[in-house]
C-alpha cells in the first residue's frame, strides 16, 4: 500500500507540475522510448523519426482530464489530513482553523496542446525484464526518470517472421495501448512507418488535428492557409478538422488555389499539380558592343545581343567586357520591350576616380555659387556707385560668363555622376 501511494504521489507531481512549467517553455511532456529487445536499434531510430514528426503535440481527452482531476483531489485530501494531524499534535488552533478555512487546493489548469519531447533509453536486459513484469515497474521507471509516458518496443520470432509490437504506456490509462502489432521479415521496419505514424498521431491528437502531406513540392514553395501565410518549412500541414482554403505559390509556376478538408486524426496526401509559367521570348542588347553574357551564373557567350526563347523569372544577368566594368541586372518579371543595357568603362568604376568625380562635382557647385554671387554683387554695386564707369560693364560680362561656364561644367559632371550611380558603381 505504501509503495503504491508513493508512486501515485510521484506521478501526480509529474503530470500536474511539468505541464504547467511547460507553459513557460522549460519542461514539456516527456516520453521515454524503451527497447525491450537487444535487436531493435534500427527500429528505435525509425520510431524516433516518426514520433518527432507525427507526435510533437499532445491533447488530453475528457476521461484523462477527469482521471487526473480525481487523482489530484484525492491527493489533496490526503495532504490536508497530514497537515491537520501535524497542527493537532502541536495544539495549534490558529493553524487548524487556517487549514479548514482554505479547504482543498484546486486542481491546476492544464494548458493544451502540450509540446512533446522524446528520449531513447539504451537497451538493458535487467530493465527490460523488470518493465515486462508489471505496471508498477513501469510507473516506478517513469517516476525515477521524470517521464510522463513511455513507448515500449518489443519483438519475438514467429516462424521466420519477426513480430514487432509498439505500445504506449500512460500511467492514467487502464492498460497499455498497442500502436503497432505487425510481422516483418529481414528487419525491414520501414513498412511500419506509416501505420505507426497514423496510430501515434491519432493517440496524441485526440480528434483535434488532421495532417495533409504534400508531395512533389517545387523549391521556394509558399503556402497560405485561410488567407494567412504558413511558416511551415515541412511538407506537412497540421490543421484543425474541417474545410480550409489553400493558396500555393512557387517561383516559375502558376499559383494553385484549392479547398481542402482536414479530417481528425487522419494523415492524408494532398493531391495537386503545378503548371509552369510560360513567358514570351525576350531580346537583350548591349549598347557597348560585344560583351560576355551570363545567365544565373551560366555563360552564354560573347554577343552584341542575346535572345531567350523560354525565359524564367526571376533571372540574374551579368555582363562583362575587357574595357567595361562588370554589371549585374536582376529581372523579376518580363520587360515590356527589348531591353538595352549600358556598361560603364573601367576607369569610371575605379573607387578612387569615383571619389574624385564626386569631389570635382561639389567643387564645381561651390565655384558656380561663388561666380553667381559675384555677378549679383557686381550688378548691385554698379547701380549704386559710379554708375557711369564703363568698367562695371566689363565686370558684369566677365562674372556672368564665368558663372555660365561653371554651370555648364557642373551639369556635365552631374550627368556623369548620375550615370555612375545608375550603373551601381
Secondary structure, 3 states (H helix, E strand, C coil): CHHHHHHHHHHHHHHHHHHHHHCCCCCCEEEEEEECCCCCHHHHHHHHHHHHHHCCEECCCHHHHHHHHHHHHHHHHHHHHHHHHHHHHCCCHHHHHHHHHHCCCCCCCCCCCEEEEEEEECCCHHHHHHHHHCHHHHHHHHHHHCCCEEEEEEEEEECCEEEEEEEEECCCCCCCEEEEEEEECCCCHHHHHHHHHHHHHHHHHCCCCEEEEECCCCCCCEEEECCEECCCCCCEEEECCEEEEEEEECCCECCEEEEEEECCCCEEEECCCCCECCCCCEEEEECCCCEEEEECCEEEEEECEEEECCCCCCEEEEEEECCEEEEEEEECCCCCCCEEECCCEHHHHCHHHHHHHHHHHHHHHHHHHHHHHHHHHHHHHHCCCCCCCCHHHHHHHHHHHHHHHHHHHHHHHHHHHHHHHHCCC
